Amino acid sequence: MTATPLSQPVPHSGGLNRPALALPPNACDSHMHIFDPRFSASPHWTRQPPRAEVSDYRLLQQRLGTTRTVVVNPSTYGTDNACTLDALTQLGDCARGVAVVDPEVADAELDRLAAHRVCGLRVNFVTPQSWGTTTPQMLVTLARKAVRLGWHIQVFAQPEQLVELEPVLAALPVPLVIDHIGRIEPQDGTGGEAYGVMRRLLDAGNTWVKLSGVYMRSREGAPAYGDCAPVGRALVEAAPERLVWGSDWPHTTEVAGTVNDADLADVLMSWCPSVSVRDRILVDNPAKLYGFAAG
């Protein structure tokens, strides 16, 4: 039975369709951002942030059928996590957060973040940061600070940076989460050096990968992003127990309204050999990684 399409589009999300197959109860969108005009952007950020508030995101949840989410503090706000913490308060226990902090962050601040259900730190090597250039030593320092709280470290890096960072990433004392499929170039695919790094990290058992941001490197584009399918399917086959899926709403790297989130959910299904594997990625894995109740 085909799901009833929307009568109006969701902000920052193209199309009116819903996922072709209904998502399971407790499905988690493991990567999204909130931008609220009540909170000022960091002075280092030169682009105008979108208006993408919690009320808008709830419409996306209704469209997709997700109920759990992970709010990732965007680089727009630098190390100010106030917008993300406010979103976590609004969304309640069905939400977790990933914060951005500088390496000198005090334990008391980390404890404050933990009290708001933050469970990880993002280290970004790609986009401008309020402190300037991110270094491997910053990554190591933050990972050591995360140990006490049982948090993970989420890394956003270019493929060539993953290759350079492999020894550091392999030695982290906390779980590692690689953002946006490692931004693997489709033409490099599973034969590329960066994919080999991801596989070695996955095979070692301490690394997770977010199946998100598929549109960032795809040349083929929507709706299927077919040129990215070989990497996606290979990851699902290699480590279905350590993958999570995220919408990356509101899609700040793309032209507004051009990314169809229901299509992204369908892409995940096309990479999975069965509904049960898809549901593992949407429910069981995020429950383990982010501390949601099982099932």
N, C-alpha and C positions, 0 to 999 in steps of 0.2 A: 504494500500500500504506500503510495507516494505521500510524503508529508505535505500538509497544507502550507503553501508559500506565505510569506509575510505580505501584509498590505502596505507597509511602509519600510524603507530601508533603515537599518541600524546605523547610527553615526559612525563614520570612518570604516564602514564595511560595505562592499559592493554586493549587488544582487539581492534577490528576495527569496531565494531557495533556502531550504534547510538541508542538513546532511542527508544523503540518500538513505542511510541506515541510522536509525535512532541510536544515540549514544547511551551507554549504560548508566544506571544510577551511580552517583558519586564520581562521575567523570570529571577530570581535573584539567583545566587550562593552566599549564605550568609555566607560562611566560606571557605576561602582559604588563602594561604600564598605565598609570593614571596621571593625567595632567589637569590640574585644577587652578583656575586663575586666582584663587585666594592665596596661592603660594607663589612667591617670586622666583624666577629663574636665577641660576647662579650668574654672577658677573662675567664668567668666562664664556657663557653660552651666547652665541650671536644669532642663532635662528629663532624665529617666533615659534614657541611651542603650540601644539594644537590644544583645543579645549576638549578633553576626553575625561569626563567625570565618572564617578561611580554609578550614577543613575544611567548614564549612557551604556556603561559596561554591563549592567544588569540586563539591558535589552539584548545584548549579544548573548549572554548566558541563556536567556529564554529562547533565542533563535537556535542556538547550538544544542542545548540540552545539557550543558555543563553546570555543576553546582559548586565545585571547589575551584580555587584559583590561587596562583602565586603572583603577587605584585612585586615587580622588579623595579627598584628605584632607577629612574632614567638619568643619564649623564646631564640632562638639562638642569637638574637641581644640585649638581655637584655632590658634596657630602652632606647636604641637608636632606634628611629623610622624612621631614615633617609631612609632606604630601602623601607619601607611602604609608606612614603610620596612621594618618587620618583615614585613608582608604581601608586599612586593615580594621580600624575601629568600626567603620560603617559596614564592612562585609562580614565581620564576626568570625566565629570559630571555623568557618568553612574556607578561610583565607590564611595564607602564610606570606611572609615577606622575605625579600633578598635586598639587603642594604648596601650602600656605598659609603665607605669611611676611609679616612686617610690612615697611613701606617702608625701614626702617633696616637690613635684613638685610645682612650682610657677604658679600663675594664668596666668602670661604672656606666659609661655610655653603652657599651655592648650589653650590659645587663639590662639597661633601660630598653634597648631594642628587643632583646629577648622577651621581655615582659609584654611586648606588643605582638608576639608570635613571629618575629624575624628569626630565621633559622639558617641563614647563609649570607655570605658577602660576595659581591660581584667585583671582579678585577678586570678592567677594560683596557685592552691594548690597542683598540681600533679608533675610537672617537675621542675628541678633545676632553681632557679631564681638568677639574678645577686646580689640581696641583701641578699640571704640566704633563710631562712624559711619564708613563707608567714603566717601572723597571721590574726585572725579575726579583730583585731584593724586596721590593714592596710586596710582591705576591707571597714570598716566603714569610715575611714578617706578619702579614695578615693571616696566613694559614696557621702560624703558631699561636696567634691570639684566638683563633677560632676553635682550637683544640679543646679548651676548657669548657666550652659551651656545647660541644658535640655538633658544631655546625659544619656545613660544607663550603667550599670555595667554588664560585662560578666564574669561568674565564671566557671572555669574549676576545678572540684573536683571529688574525688573518692566518690562512693556511701556512704561509712561510714562517710566521711567528710560532705556530704550534710546533713546527719542525725544530726551530731554534730552542724552544722552551722544553722540549721533551725530557731532558734529564731532570729539570726542576719539577715539572709536572709529575713525573714518575715517583719523585721522592716526597711529595706533599704528605703531611701527617694527618690529613683529613680527606674525606671524599672530595673528588673533583667532578664538577659538572661543566661540560663543554657546550657553550652556546651555539645555537643556530647551525647545527651539523658541521661545525668547524669551518663554515663558509667555504666548503670544498668546491672547487671549480668543476662543473659537470664534465668538461672535456678531459680533465685529469682522471675523474672517476675513482674506481677502486684500485687503479694502478698507480695513482699519484702518491708522492711521498707523504703528504699530510694525512691521507687516508691510512697509510701504513702506521703512522704515529698514533692515530685514534684507535686503530685495531689493537696495537700493542698495549696501549693504556687500558682499553676495555678488557682485553684478555687477562691483564694483571689483576682485575677484580675490584679496583678502587675508583673507577671512573664511570660516569654516567654521561649520556649525550642527549641534548634537547633536539627533538625533531621539530624544529621551528625555523621560521625565516627562509623557507625553501625558495621564495621569490627573489631573494637577494642576489643570487648568482645564476638563476635559470635564464637561459637564452630562449628556450621554447615558450616559457610563460604559461599563463593560465589557460584552461582550468587545471590541466593535469601535471604541468611542470615535468613532463616526461623525461627530459634530459637528466633530471636529478634522481629518477627512479632507481637506477642501478646502485647508487650509493645508499639510498634509503632502504632498499630491500636487503642489501648486503648487511647493513647494520642490524636490521630486524632479525635476520638469520643468525648473526653472530652473537648478539647479546640482548635478546628480547626482555630479559629481566632487569636491564639497567638503561632503559630508554624511557623518556617522558615526552609528551607532546605539548606544544604551546602555540597559541594563535599569533603572538607578537602584536596584538591589537594595541594601539591604533595605527600600527604600520607606518611609523614616522619616516622610514627610508623610501617610501613609495608615494606616488601622486595620490592625493586624498580620494578615497572612495573607489580605488581600482583593485583592491584586494578583497576577494570573496572568501569570508571565513568558513562558510559551509563547504566550499570547494576544498579548502585546506583540510577539513576533517575527512572529506572523501579521499584526498591524496593519501592520508595516513592509512585508510582502509585498503587502498590499492597497493600499499607496500607490505601489508600483512597477509600471511597465508590463511588466516582465519579470523573470525570475529573474536574468538577467545584471546588471540594474541593482541589484537587491537585493544580489547578491554583490559588486558594486563597492563598495557602501556598507559591507558587512560585512568585506571583505578588503582590497581595493586602497587605499581611502581611508585607513583607519586605519594601514595599513603606511606610507603616505607621511607622514601627520601625526605619528605616534608613533615612527617609525623601526624598525618591524619589517621582517624580510626580505620581499622582494616575493613575492607569490603564496602 
